[in-house]
Amino acid sequence: MCMKATCGECSKSDPTAPLSVCSLESTRSWLTLLATPNSGKTTWFGCGRHIPEVLDKVPADEWCTCEPKVEVGGKKYPPKSASR
C-alpha cells in the first residue's frame, strides 16, 4: 500500500504481505523495490535518496500508478510504499 495512495492499485493491498523484490545498500541508507500485491507494479520503500538510481532500471510502465508522485530531478516516480 502506498503512503497517501489515491488509486485502487495500492489502497486495497495487504500491507503485511511480504513484498520485497530487491534492495540497494549505499552508505547507511537503503531503498527497497516492492511489488504491489494487487497489480505487481513497482514502488519503493526507504529514505528516498536513491529513487532514480534504482527505479530508472525498471520500465516506467511497470511502476505503481498511485498519486501523489515523488519528484526527483524533474522526473516523477511512484509514491513511497506505506510498508515493506
Buried (B, 14 or more C-beta within 10 A) or exposed (E): BBBEBEBEBBBEBEEEEEBEEEEBEEEEEBBBBBBBBBBEBBBBBBEEBBBEEBBEEBEEEEBBBBEEBBEBEEEEBBBBBBBB
